[in-house]
Amino acid sequence: MSHTACGHAEESDVHSVLKCPLAVQIWNSSPFQVFIDSNKFRSLIDCFEKARQQLKGETVRDFLAIMWEFWNARNRFIFSWPDKNLSILSKRPLDFIKCY
């Protein structure tokens, strides 16, 4: 049995973090929507590499922070602690970074 947030039959790393409808909602409310939409990723490693090549300076850090927050939100959803407001999931990690 697959543990997906959206009920997709198979969960790949790319689907889970970038293409799942819940992930798309989060990326659409982030400054990285164009980056996600304009690239095809074979794996998250491929995504990290393209982010390192295409994004500049602190934006790579911000991108990875949002990706990490989404992974945590996905796990909360799957294990019955879903976030009520998905739109804050792209903002919360950026606020965290600013604090530190």
Secondary structure, 3 states (H helix, E strand, C coil): CCCCCCCCCCCCHHHHHHHCHHHHHHHHCCCCHHHHHCCCCCCHHHHHHHHHHHCCCHHHHHHHHHHHHHHHHHHHHHCCCCCCCHHHHHCHHHHHHHHC
